[in-house]
Amino acid sequence: MECFVIDGKNILQGSVTIKGAKNSVLPIMAASVLNSSGEKIELTNIPDIIDMHVMKKILEYLGLDVHYAKNTLSINAKNRPSHTISDDLMSEMRSSIFLMGPLLARLGKVRVTYPGGCSIGPRPIDLHFKGLEALGARITEENGSIFAHAPYLKGAEIHLDFPSVGATENLMMAAVLAGGKTILHNVAKEPEIVDLQNFLSGMGAVVRGAGTDTIRITGVEALGCCSHRIIPDRIAAGTFLIAAAVTGGEVLIKGVIPSHLDAVVAKMREAGASIDIFDDKMVIRKSKLRGVERVCTLPYPGFPTDLQAPMMVMLALARGNSTIVESIFEARFRHAFELRQMNAHIDIDGRKAFLQGVKEFRGAEVTATDLRAGAALVIAGLAAEGKTIVRDIRHIDRGYERLEQDFQRMGARITRVRDFSKVEAAGC
Ligand code: UD1
């Protein structure tokens, strides 16, 4: 079991280049099963993260030819993919469900099981099912297996009860090969949805409206190959912005699309952070942080739930009181209990966290309970007095490419230790 050992009181200095967005890569890799041209798809700016490798394994299991080297993926779906995904692979990550829409569209049938994922509360997939049924699929469940059957998908007008990111993407990938027109209302507007639309358009799909409330799709007979560069990871960029603010450092963040972080920058500025923006770069300077009345997570363009945990670290170390409301996920405050061990003053009441800023965190042994909670604990450890050990960092590797190396380049004293029981022996 690997862990990070952090020698605290770091002040981050330097620069970091942002890699491709995890939340774009996964649906786009799934969409590549729609390519029946026999030519290969090339994807660049691919982050070397566990979730990408799990999706690669799933595509290979389905019979696709997939190669990854130097942040580039080539994917060839010239063999007709299998319609079944093994239970083991389905349970490795939540995003395995992205295969349902495109496999159904390409093959007319798909067999999956319920997906795995982060421990951040219940994550139903009813909206995915309802939408696919509206397109003509018949979905049945037996002994935990989900079988969807649709010899012919037919375009439909669908209203999502909630702008779910995954359901929007799954339905887009199903509708691109459905007969006639599909109109998706109340869809998610995340930049990753726009990235998926651009990829599908590159394959020959007719999709318009991503980034707004309504997406219109006209089905086509078949889709082909294309080359596509994945957009930068706004959540990784936000993680580094917050880490710089918390440590009182000065950091240049390169290769970002700053407008994707508008809500984050606005809230950080409200808390006193000094951030300048130039084209595809952001600079954060040493700033005095104060609490904010309220941060509420919302669907894009609101404050992202994926940065709620890092933001909690920042506000727990700011002068004064703050309130955080988690409106997207039911149980996404587990990091608060870990942060309390580091001297954070946080009270949780349902979906609200009440923070009383403290001057300093104390190093402690803490556990990454999910991907973003893990990143937050690393930030907390960078700022804390003394030594912090973050356990279960596999969660962090799911979504950040060698996070410790980016921090080391900015001067941080953080080490990956292969075996938790050898922390002392490693001289950490
Ligand atoms: C995606 C992101 C994740 C982010 C989340 C919210 C990817 C790979 N992951 O996850 O990083 O935290 O968006 O921005 O892109 N819901 C239902 N029924 C459904 C689907 C969703 O009730 O069928 C609910 C969920 O329980 C949750 C809310 O809708 O409360 C948002 O979920 P959703 O937008 O679907 O998140 P994901 O696509 O799973």
Residues whose N, C-alpha, C, O or C-beta is under 5 A from the ligand:
A	BS01	UD1	N23 S95 P122 R123 P124 I125 D126 L127 H128 F162 P163 S164 V165 G166 A167 T305 D306 I328 F329
